[in-house]
Amino acid sequence: MTKELVVIGRSNVGKSTLFGRLTGRKVRTGRRPGVTLAPFKVKVGNVVYVDMPGYGFMSGISKKVREKTKDNIVRYFEDEADDLLLVIMVTDASAFLDIVRRWDRRGETPVEVELFEFLQDLDLDVVLAANKMDKVSSPDETLDEIVERLGMLPPWRQWIDRIAPVCAKKGEIEPLRKIIRSRL
């Protein structure tokens, strides 16, 4: 049976760019959210890579479409959980903490935290690809706070099997490739 490796994350965090780097396939990307509207699958060897649509607020996309997208994502993970080898949750490391703090001030659970907890509740193997690390001024401090916000104890380096600092745009994804190889 073929196992799936799924790439998921908020809109415009670099999911499709990372997906293209992992698969070697040209993937349509854009500055505006909503380019990926349905799961896009590519088979590489005996693993199927899946690029999921983004979730959360998407400028220019109706609330109805956003809710339908979210429902489809949740249903996909629930229905396919047994066939998922690995879930790569992509986040924009340069914006993650600002976004989380903004949600905290409103008394709400940040979407990234909610998704991470949902995936763990399904007992899936989840790896965080902290993308756009080239834009982070204090990488260790930022990653320490990110892992803490996701319910893990810092320092982040104790989680190198679950946290991969990357820059997909520049092709700097070796930490993630190393994690994937270990799962295969």
C-alpha positions in Angstrom: 0.0 0.0 0.0 1.2 3.5 -0.8 1.7 5.9 2.1 1.1 9.6 1.9 3.2 12.5 3.0 1.0 15.6 3.4 2.0 19.2 3.3 -0.4 21.5 5.2 -0.4 25.0 6.6 -1.9 28.5 6.6 -2.2 30.3 3.3 0.9 31.9 1.9 3.5 30.2 4.2 5.3 28.5 1.3 3.6 25.1 1.2 3.5 24.7 -2.5 7.1 26.0 -2.9 8.2 23.5 -0.3 6.2 20.8 -2.0 7.9 21.6 -5.3 11.3 21.3 -3.7 10.4 18.0 -2.1 9.0 16.4 -5.2 11.0 18.1 -8.0 7.8 19.0 -9.7 6.8 22.5 -10.8 3.9 23.6 -8.7 1.7 26.6 -9.3 2.3 29.2 -6.6 1.1 32.8 -6.1 1.3 35.8 -3.9 -2.4 35.7 -3.3 -3.9 32.9 -1.2 -6.2 30.4 -2.7 -4.0 29.1 -5.5 -4.2 25.5 -4.2 -7.9 24.7 -3.9 -7.9 21.0 -3.6 -5.3 18.3 -2.6 -2.7 18.0 -5.3 -0.9 14.6 -5.4 2.4 13.5 -6.9 3.9 10.0 -6.5 7.7 9.9 -5.9 9.0 6.4 -5.5 6.5 4.6 -3.3 5.3 7.7 -1.4 2.5 10.0 -2.5 3.2 13.7 -1.7 0.0 15.7 -1.1 -0.1 19.5 -1.3 -3.1 20.6 0.7 -5.0 23.9 0.3 -4.2 26.7 2.8 -6.5 27.3 5.7 -7.4 30.3 7.8 -8.2 33.8 6.5 -7.6 34.4 2.8 -8.0 37.9 1.4 -10.4 37.9 -1.5 -11.8 34.5 -0.7 -15.3 34.3 0.6 -16.0 33.0 4.1 -18.2 30.3 2.6 -15.3 29.0 0.5 -12.9 29.3 3.5 -15.2 27.2 5.7 -15.7 24.6 2.9 -12.0 24.4 2.5 -11.5 23.9 6.2 -14.2 21.2 6.4 -12.6 19.4 3.4 -9.2 19.5 5.1 -10.5 18.1 8.4 -12.4 15.4 6.6 -9.3 14.5 4.5 -7.2 14.0 7.6 -9.9 12.0 9.4 -10.6 9.8 6.4 -7.0 9.2 5.4 -5.3 9.1 8.8 -4.4 5.4 8.5 -2.6 5.9 5.2 -0.5 9.0 6.3 3.1 8.4 6.8 4.0 11.9 7.8 2.3 15.3 8.0 4.5 18.3 7.4 2.9 21.4 8.9 4.5 24.5 7.3 4.5 27.8 9.1 6.1 31.1 8.3 8.6 31.3 11.2 9.1 35.0 10.6 5.4 35.8 11.3 4.3 32.9 13.5 4.9 34.6 16.9 3.2 37.9 15.8 0.2 36.0 14.5 -0.1 33.9 17.7 0.2 37.0 20.0 -2.5 38.7 18.0 -4.8 35.7 18.4 -3.9 35.5 22.1 -4.9 39.2 22.7 -8.4 38.3 21.2 -8.6 35.4 23.6 -8.7 32.9 20.8 -6.6 29.8 20.0 -4.3 30.6 17.0 -5.1 28.6 13.9 -1.6 27.1 13.7 -1.9 25.8 17.3 -5.4 24.5 16.7 -4.2 22.6 13.6 -1.1 21.2 15.3 -3.3 19.9 18.2 -5.9 18.5 15.8 -3.2 16.5 13.9 -1.7 15.2 17.2 -5.2 14.2 18.4 -5.5 12.1 15.3 -2.3 10.4 16.4 -0.5 11.5 13.2 3.3 11.9 12.9 3.6 15.7 12.6 6.7 17.6 11.7 6.8 21.4 11.7 8.6 23.0 8.8 9.5 26.4 10.1 9.8 28.1 6.7 11.3 31.5 5.8 14.1 31.2 8.4 16.1 33.6 6.2 13.8 36.4 7.5 14.3 35.5 11.2 16.8 37.6 13.1 17.1 35.3 16.2 16.6 31.7 14.9 17.1 29.8 18.2 15.0 32.2 20.3 12.2 32.2 17.7 12.2 28.4 17.3 12.3 28.0 21.1 9.1 30.1 21.4 7.4 28.4 18.5 7.9 24.9 20.1 6.7 26.3 23.4 3.5 27.7 21.8 2.9 24.3 20.3 3.1 22.6 23.7 6.6 21.3 23.6 9.4 22.2 26.0 12.3 24.3 24.7 15.0 24.2 23.6 13.8 23.4 20.1 17.0 21.5 19.3 15.8 18.5 21.4 13.0 18.2 18.8 15.2 18.0 15.6 13.1 14.9 14.6 10.0 17.1 14.7 11.1 20.6 13.9 12.8 21.5 10.6 14.1 25.1 10.1 13.9 25.6 6.3 13.9 28.3 3.6 11.9 26.7 0.7 12.3 29.6 -1.6 16.1 29.3 -1.5 16.0 25.5 -1.5 17.4 25.2 2.0 15.4 22.2 3.1 17.9 19.6 4.2 16.7 19.4 7.9 13.3 18.4 6.5 14.7 15.9 4.0 16.7 14.3 6.9 13.5 13.9 8.9 11.7 12.4 5.9 14.5 10.0 5.2 14.4 8.8 8.8 10.6 8.1 8.4 11.1 6.2 5.2 
